[in-house]
Amino acid sequence: MKLPIFIAQRYLLAKKSHNLINIVTWISIISISVAIFAMIFVLSVFNGFNNVISEMIHQFTPDLNISPVKGKTMNIDDIPIEEIAKINGIDYVFPTITEDVLFKSSDKQQIGQVKGVPDDYNKIGRIRGSIINDSTFSVSSDKINFGIPGAGMAYYLGINIYQPYSTIQVFVPKRGKASSFSLDNSFNSSKLVVTKIFSTQQDVDERLVLAPFQWLSDLIEYDNLATDIEIFIDDDKLQTTDRRLIKNIKKEIKNILGEDYKVYDQYEQQETLYKMMKSEKLAVYLILTFILIMATFNVISSLSMLIMEKRKDISVLKAMGANDKLIHKIFINEGLMISVVGGLIGLFIGVIAVLIQEHFGIIRLGNGGNYIIDAYPVALEMTDVVLVFVTITVIGSIASFFTANKSIEKMEDVSLNAR
């Protein structure tokens, strides 16, 4: 063991002549432990919420989405759907239409989006799982066209799915110029029968209604056109293989389609939301780092008091041939040890607390209430553990370096003046 570390370890463990120094040292360790515990737990809560949101996004968002580079629509016949569907790992390929419309039900109106989907859309397990009142659904049956609004949209329109003959009237602008601004002359309209609703992301719930593809195509006067081609990948393969599967499939599709079409994965489809979540986590990390810096002031106090107490030891070490560099290293290591010990204790307690919350859900989201989850979600990531440990090591090193240098310099100045 190197001499500076050995002496620093003895100073840390040995009983000091002044009990106040022991108390301040333990206060330093405890304050750092609490700050590190808070960092690990709060970052893990953010990870948990991010995972919940990602699962909700995955539930109602296609794994890959094809859209035209230019314009809003594309001709379905120009897309080699059958060739794309043969790519290994792909389950379903569906053309869809998404359009901004005006919804009306009884005396209530709401602007939102209607999404035309084929009837085979109900084959997608995770889409079926979002249906609240029934795991099966159909958007068309004989001559009836069904609409499936999100829970938020149903609330805004005052729709009760248990009430017979609940309907939504859909108004969409006519293509080309309208003779006058009125619902009759400027808009095409048609009705959807509502018997089911879905629930997923809040912003999707509040704006979207699923409808039959052909019904919407006729309503907005699209002839064999689609706004998107949605691709769903086998969930079992996504769970058992590397996430690079999506990147490989995306690359194959791009090679088939060429440069006239864009292919987006789920992250790119929800890029703004994912960036916002990362920014929020970074902001919380910086705030907690600032709190940790405040906690290291206790280390500065403890180290300064220890240096003043060990003046005789410093004189003895210098008489034995120790140079200034060795003395500085001893106390820098002392301050770093206080920081690292506090950090390791905080990390250990934080990891245990996260695991307990993950498995038992001790901290609840509230007494009752209509929540998607019952307890605060947490997810422990090793990158966070490493980041937090590196943070306390860097902050502790900087604080110890400047404290040791300044305190020893002042002590030497006082000794010279006394002479």
N, C-alpha and C positions, 0 to 999 in steps of 0.2 A: 504494500500500500504506500502511495506517495506520502511524503512527510506533511505537506499542507493539508491534505485530506484527513490524515490520521489525527493531526492536532485539532482540526476543525470538528471532527467527530467527537473527540474528547471534550471540547468546549461545549458542544451541544448537549451531551449526555451528563456531564459532570454537574454537581450542585454548585451554584454560584454563591459567593460570600454575601451578596445582597439578594434577598428573596424576591425583590421587585423585578429583577432581571428574569428570573425563572417565570414569574407570572406574565410579564410582557412577551416572553418567548412563546409561551403556550397560547396566549391571546393571538399572537401572530399566526401560529399554526392553525388554530381553530378558525380564525377569520378567513384565511386562505382556503381552508377545507370547505367552509360554507359557500364561498364564492364559486369554487370549482364544482361543488355539488349542484349548485343552482345552474351553472352553465351546462353540465351534462344533462340534467333533468329537463330543463327548458328546451334545449336543442333536440332532445329525444321526443318531446311533445310536438315540436314543429315537424319532425320527421314523421310522427304518427299521423298528424293531420294531413300532411302532404300525401302519405300513402292512402289515406281514406279518400281524399279528393282525386288522386290518380285512379283509384279503383272505380270511383263514380264516373270519371271521364271515360275510362276503358269500357264501362258498362254500356254506354250509349254512343260511343264514337267509334267509327270504323278503324281498323288497324292501319289501313292505307286508304287514301282518297285521291282520285284522279280528277283533275279539272283542267280546262283549256288555258293555255298561256294568254291567248287573245280572246276577248269576248266573254260572254256569260254562259253560253250553251255550246254543246257539241252534238254532232249527229251520232246516234247510237251505232249505226251501221259502219261508221269509220273506226270504231273501237273493236279490236279483235278479242271480244269477251271470252269466247271459247278457248282461245290460245292462252289467255291470262289465267283462266280457271284451271288449266292443266299444270300450272306451276306447282311444284311440290310444296305442301304446307298450306295452300289456299283452300278454304272451305267454300266460300260463297263470293260471287261477284254480282252486284246489283246496280243497275242504273237508277238514279234518284233525281228528283226535281225539288229544289227549295226556292220558295218565293215569298216575298213580303206581301202581306194581305191585311185586310180589315175583317175581324171576326165580330159577329153580332149574335147575341142570344137573349131573347126577350127584349128588355129595355137596356141591356148593357152592351158596350162596345169595347174592343181592345185591339190594338195593332200588334201584330206578331208575325210569325212565319209558319207556313204550311209546308210540310215535307211529303211529297208523293213517293210512296214505296210500293214495290210489288207485293203480292199476297204471300210470297215465299219468305218475306222478311220475318215471319213468325218462326222460321226454322232456327234462327239465331238464339241460342240458349240465354245469353246474357241480356238480350233485348226482352225476351219473355220474362226474365227475372225482374225487370223493372215495372211490369204491370202490377198494379196494387191489388185489384180485386179479383184477378184471375191470371193464372200463368199461361193461358192460351189466348190468342187473339187473332182476329182476321180483319182486314181493312175493306173487304168486299164480300158480299154474299148475294147471289142472284142479282137482283136489281137494286139492292140496298148498298149504299156507300157509307162506311163507318169512319168516324173520326176519333182519334185517341189523343186527347189533349194532355199536356203536362198538368201536374197537380196545381201549380201556380196559375196557369191559364184557366183551368176549370174554376178556380176560386174567383178570379177576376170576372169571369162571365156568369158566375152564379149557377154553375151546372151541378146538378145532383144526379149522379149516375144511377141511383136507385129509383129515380123518378122516371116512369115510362115516357118514351118519346122525347127525351132530351135531344135537342138539336143545336147545331151551330151553323149560322149562315156565313158564307165566305164570300167576300167581295174582293175582286182583283181587277186592276185597271185593264181596259181593253188595249190591245196592240194597235198602234197607229193613233191618229188624232181623233179625239172625241168632239162631237158637235157642241156639247154644253157640259158644264160641270154639274152633273147630277148622278145619283147612284144608278139610275136606269140607263142613261145614255153613255156614261163614262166607264162603267164597271160591268164585268161579267159576274154573275153570282150563282151559287148553288148551295145546297144544304148537305150537312153531314149528320148522321145519327150517332149519338154518343152513348156507349154502354160501358166503356172502360176508360181508365186514366193511367198514366205512367208517372213514376217519380224517380228522378235521378239528380243531376246537378241543379241547383236553384235557378241559375240563369237560363238553363234549357227548359226547365219546368214552366217558367213564367212566360216563355215566348213561342213555344213550339206545339204544333198539332200534327200528328201523323194522319195521312189520308191515302186513298188508293192512287197509284201512279197514273193509270189511264184516265181516271176522273179528273185529276189535276191537269194532266196534259191537254185534255179537251177544254177545260175551263180557261186556261191561259193561252190556248191556241198554239200549242207546241206540236209540231208534226214530227214524230220520231226523234225528238230532241231530249237531252238531259243536261242538267247543270253539273252533276257529279257522277262518278262511278265509284261505288263503295266496295272495298275489299275486306273480307273478314278471314282471319287466319285461324287455323285449328288451335283452340285454347290449350288442348293437351300438349301439343308440340311446343307452344310458348312456355309452358310450365316445366317441361322436361328437357328443353334445349336452351342454348344460349340465346340471348336477346338479339344476337347478330343475325338470327334467322330473318327478322323483319328487314334489316339492311340489305341482305342478299336478295330477298324477294323484290324489294324496292328497286334494286339495281337491275334485276331481270326485266321488270315491267318497263323501266326507262329505256332499256335496249329495244324492247318491242315497239314502244310508242314513238320514240324519237323525241325531238326537242319541241314539238307543238303542244305538249301536255306536261303539266306539273303533277308530281306524285308526292303527297305529304304523309308522313307518319303521324301518330297521335300527338307527339310533342310539337310538331310543326303546325298541326291544326289548332292546338291550344297554346301556342307559343307565348302569348301575352300573359296568360294565367300562370304558366310555369315560371316565367321570368319574374313575375310579381312574388310568387312564393319564395323563390331564391333570394330576392331582394329583401323580403321580410325577415328571412332567417339570418341574412348577413347583418341587417340592422340590429336584430336582437343580440347577435354575437358581439357586435361592437359595443353595445350598451353594457352587456355583461363583462366585457373586457375592461371597460372603464371602471366598473365596480371592483373588479379584481385589482386594478391599479391602485384604487383607494385602499384596498385591503393590504397591499404591500407596504403602505406607510408604516404599518405596525412592525414589519420586518426592518425597516430603516431605523425605527426607534429602538428595537431590540438590539440590533447590530451596533448602533452608536453607543448604547449603554455598556455593551459587552466590551467594546474596544477601550472605553474609559476604565473599566474594571481591570482589564488585563495589561495595564501600562507596565507593571513590574515584569510580567511575563515577556512582554515585548523587549524590554531592556535586557533581560537575561538571554533571550534568543539572539539579540544583536551582539551581546558580549561573547556568545558562543560561535559567532561568525555568520549568523543569518543576515542576508541582505534585505533591502526594502521590498524587492520583488517577492521574496518568500513570505514576508509579513503580510503583504497585500493579498497574496493567494490564500493564506489561511483564513482571513476574514471574508474574502469573496466566497470561498467554499462554504464558510459558516452560514452566510446569508442565503446562498443557493440551497444548502441542505434544509434550512427552515422552510423555504418555498417549496422544495420538492417533496418533503415529508408531508406538509399540509396539502399539496396537490395530490399525492398518492392516496392519502386518507379520504379526501373529497371525491376522487375518482372511484375508489372502492365503494364508498357509501352510495354515490350516485348510480353506479352500475347496478348495485343490489336493489336500490329503490326502483330503478327503471324496470328491472326484471320482475319485481314483485307487482308493480303496476300493470305490466304487460300480461301477466298470468292470472292475477286476481282482481284487477280493476278496483283498487282500494279507493282512489279519488274519483268520485262520480261527477257526472255533468250536471246533476241537479236532482231534486226530489220530484220524480214524475216528469212530465213534459213529453212532447212528441219529438224525440231525438232519434237520429239515425243510429247512433251508438250510445251506450249507457255510461261508459266511463271514458276518461281522457285517454286517447290513443297515444301510445309511445312506440318508438322504434329506435333501438340502439344501433348506431353505426360506428364501426371502428375508426373511420376517418374523423369523426367528431372527437372520439377519445384521444386519438393521436394529436389532433389540432389543439385540444384543450391542454394536453400535457406540454406540448411545445410552447404554447402561449405562456403558461406559468413559468416554464424554464427560462424563456427569453426575458420576461418581465422581471423575474427574480434575479437573473444574472445582471441585468442592467442596473437594478436598484442596489444590488450588493456591490457592484463595481464602483459606482459613484459614491456610495456611502462609505465604503472602506477607504477609498482614496481621500475623500474630504475629511473624514474623522481622524485618520492617522496624520494627515498634514496639519490639522489644527492642533492635535496633541503634541506634535513635534515643535510647532511654533510656540506653544505654551511652555514647553521644556526649555527652549532656547531663551525665551524672555525671562524665565525664572533664573537662569544662570547669569 
